[in-house]
Amino acid sequence: MNLNQNPLVNLAEIWTDFLNFWGQAWWIEVFTTQPKCIYYFGPFADRQQAHLAISGYVEDLESESAKVIHLKLEQCKPKRLTSDFEDAVA
């Protein structure tokens, strides 16, 4: 363990990992048309944290010429962080 690291940060990470293990963490689900993909960003311990992070992820995708068509906050445990749209919907 890094002695300079804040113990509260460690506790928050442990809590988020626990929530994610049980499928209760929050994830940002982003659907794009170019490319036709579904991206998951997270995990987050609560909905508000996920909501506050949305704009940064959208900006990153758009800077890579992705066209975002839909966003959703989900309590889930995604199997893959990026999926082709057709594979994810099937």
C-alpha positions as YAML, in Angstrom:
chain: A
units: angstrom
residues:
- id: 1
  name: MET
  ca: [0.00, 0.00, 0.00]
- id: 2
  name: ASN
  ca: [1.24, 3.47, -0.87]
- id: 3
  name: LEU
  ca: [1.69, 5.37, 2.41]
- id: 4
  name: ASN
  ca: [0.87, 8.68, 0.69]
- id: 5
  name: GLN
  ca: [-2.51, 7.45, -0.48]
- id: 6
  name: ASN
  ca: [-5.61, 8.75, 1.27]
- id: 7
  name: PRO
  ca: [-7.30, 5.93, 3.26]
- id: 8
  name: LEU
  ca: [-10.73, 7.36, 2.42]
- id: 9
  name: VAL
  ca: [-9.97, 6.97, -1.28]
- id: 10
  name: ASN
  ca: [-9.02, 3.34, -0.64]
- id: 11
  name: LEU
  ca: [-12.25, 2.76, 1.26]
- id: 12
  name: ALA
  ca: [-14.30, 4.32, -1.56]
- id: 13
  name: GLU
  ca: [-12.58, 2.08, -4.12]
- id: 14
  name: ILE
  ca: [-13.22, -1.00, -1.98]
- id: 15
  name: TRP
  ca: [-16.90, -0.05, -1.63]
- id: 16
  name: THR
  ca: [-17.24, 0.50, -5.39]
- id: 17
  name: ASP
  ca: [-15.56, -2.85, -6.08]
- id: 18
  name: PHE
  ca: [-17.94, -4.53, -3.63]
- id: 19
  name: LEU
  ca: [-20.97, -2.95, -5.33]
- id: 20
  name: ASN
  ca: [-19.65, -3.92, -8.73]
- id: 21
  name: PHE
  ca: [-19.07, -7.52, -7.66]
- id: 22
  name: TRP
  ca: [-22.75, -7.80, -6.71]
- id: 23
  name: GLY
  ca: [-23.99, -5.95, -9.82]
- id: 24
  name: GLN
  ca: [-25.09, -2.93, -7.80]
- id: 25
  name: ALA
  ca: [-22.54, -0.38, -9.04]
- id: 26
  name: TRP
  ca: [-23.62, 2.29, -11.49]
- id: 27
  name: TRP
  ca: [-22.38, 2.33, -15.07]
- id: 28
  name: ILE
  ca: [-22.79, 4.83, -17.90]
- id: 29
  name: GLU
  ca: [-24.08, 3.07, -21.01]
- id: 30
  name: VAL
  ca: [-23.37, 5.02, -24.21]
- id: 31
  name: PHE
  ca: [-24.81, 4.06, -27.61]
- id: 32
  name: THR
  ca: [-23.08, 5.46, -30.70]
- id: 33
  name: THR
  ca: [-23.90, 5.28, -34.41]
- id: 34
  name: GLN
  ca: [-20.37, 5.86, -35.68]
- id: 35
  name: PRO
  ca: [-19.11, 3.34, -34.85]
- id: 36
  name: LYS
  ca: [-22.18, 1.28, -34.03]
- id: 37
  name: CYS
  ca: [-21.16, 0.40, -30.49]
- id: 38
  name: ILE
  ca: [-22.26, 0.32, -26.90]
- id: 39
  name: TYR
  ca: [-19.69, 1.55, -24.39]
- id: 40
  name: TYR
  ca: [-19.78, 1.12, -20.62]
- id: 41
  name: PHE
  ca: [-17.94, 3.51, -18.30]
- id: 42
  name: GLY
  ca: [-17.63, 2.88, -14.61]
- id: 43
  name: PRO
  ca: [-18.08, 1.51, -12.07]
- id: 44
  name: PHE
  ca: [-19.43, 4.23, -9.80]
- id: 45
  name: ALA
  ca: [-20.64, 3.83, -6.22]
- id: 46
  name: ASP
  ca: [-23.77, 5.92, -6.79]
- id: 47
  name: ARG
  ca: [-25.94, 7.41, -9.52]
- id: 48
  name: GLN
  ca: [-24.82, 10.98, -8.84]
- id: 49
  name: GLN
  ca: [-21.12, 10.14, -9.36]
- id: 50
  name: ALA
  ca: [-21.98, 8.46, -12.65]
- id: 51
  name: HIS
  ca: [-24.12, 11.39, -13.75]
- id: 52
  name: LEU
  ca: [-21.34, 13.88, -13.02]
- id: 53
  name: ALA
  ca: [-18.87, 11.87, -15.14]
- id: 54
  name: ILE
  ca: [-21.04, 11.64, -18.27]
- id: 55
  name: SER
  ca: [-19.85, 14.80, -20.01]
- id: 56
  name: GLY
  ca: [-16.18, 13.81, -19.84]
- id: 57
  name: TYR
  ca: [-16.82, 10.43, -21.46]
- id: 58
  name: VAL
  ca: [-19.06, 11.94, -24.15]
- id: 59
  name: GLU
  ca: [-16.40, 14.57, -24.92]
- id: 60
  name: ASP
  ca: [-13.76, 11.84, -25.29]
- id: 61
  name: LEU
  ca: [-15.94, 9.80, -27.64]
- id: 62
  name: GLU
  ca: [-16.89, 12.84, -29.73]
- id: 63
  name: SER
  ca: [-13.23, 13.91, -29.98]
- id: 64
  name: GLU
  ca: [-12.67, 10.52, -31.66]
- id: 65
  name: SER
  ca: [-15.52, 11.31, -34.14]
- id: 66
  name: ALA
  ca: [-18.07, 9.02, -32.48]
- id: 67
  name: LYS
  ca: [-21.72, 10.05, -32.78]
- id: 68
  name: VAL
  ca: [-23.47, 9.56, -29.46]
- id: 69
  name: ILE
  ca: [-27.18, 8.79, -29.84]
- id: 70
  name: HIS
  ca: [-28.26, 7.61, -26.40]
- id: 71
  name: LEU
  ca: [-27.04, 7.60, -22.81]
- id: 72
  name: LYS
  ca: [-28.33, 5.59, -19.92]
- id: 73
  name: LEU
  ca: [-27.30, 5.10, -16.30]
- id: 74
  name: GLU
  ca: [-27.54, 1.46, -15.27]
- id: 75
  name: GLN
  ca: [-27.00, -0.58, -12.17]
- id: 76
  name: CYS
  ca: [-25.38, -3.57, -13.78]
- id: 77
  name: LYS
  ca: [-22.22, -5.56, -14.27]
- id: 78
  name: PRO
  ca: [-21.34, -5.42, -17.98]
- id: 79
  name: LYS
  ca: [-19.68, -8.47, -19.48]
- id: 80
  name: ARG
  ca: [-17.72, -6.29, -21.92]
- id: 81
  name: LEU
  ca: [-16.85, -2.60, -21.79]
- id: 82
  name: THR
  ca: [-17.28, -2.19, -25.57]
- id: 83
  name: SER
  ca: [-19.59, -4.17, -27.82]
- id: 84
  name: ASP
  ca: [-20.69, -3.91, -31.42]
- id: 85
  name: PHE
  ca: [-24.28, -2.71, -31.36]
- id: 86
  name: GLU
  ca: [-25.60, -5.75, -33.24]
- id: 87
  name: ASP
  ca: [-23.81, -8.18, -30.86]
- id: 88
  name: ALA
  ca: [-25.08, -6.39, -27.76]
- id: 89
  name: VAL
  ca: [-28.71, -6.22, -28.92]
- id: 90
  name: ALA
  ca: [-28.89, -9.82, -30.19]
...
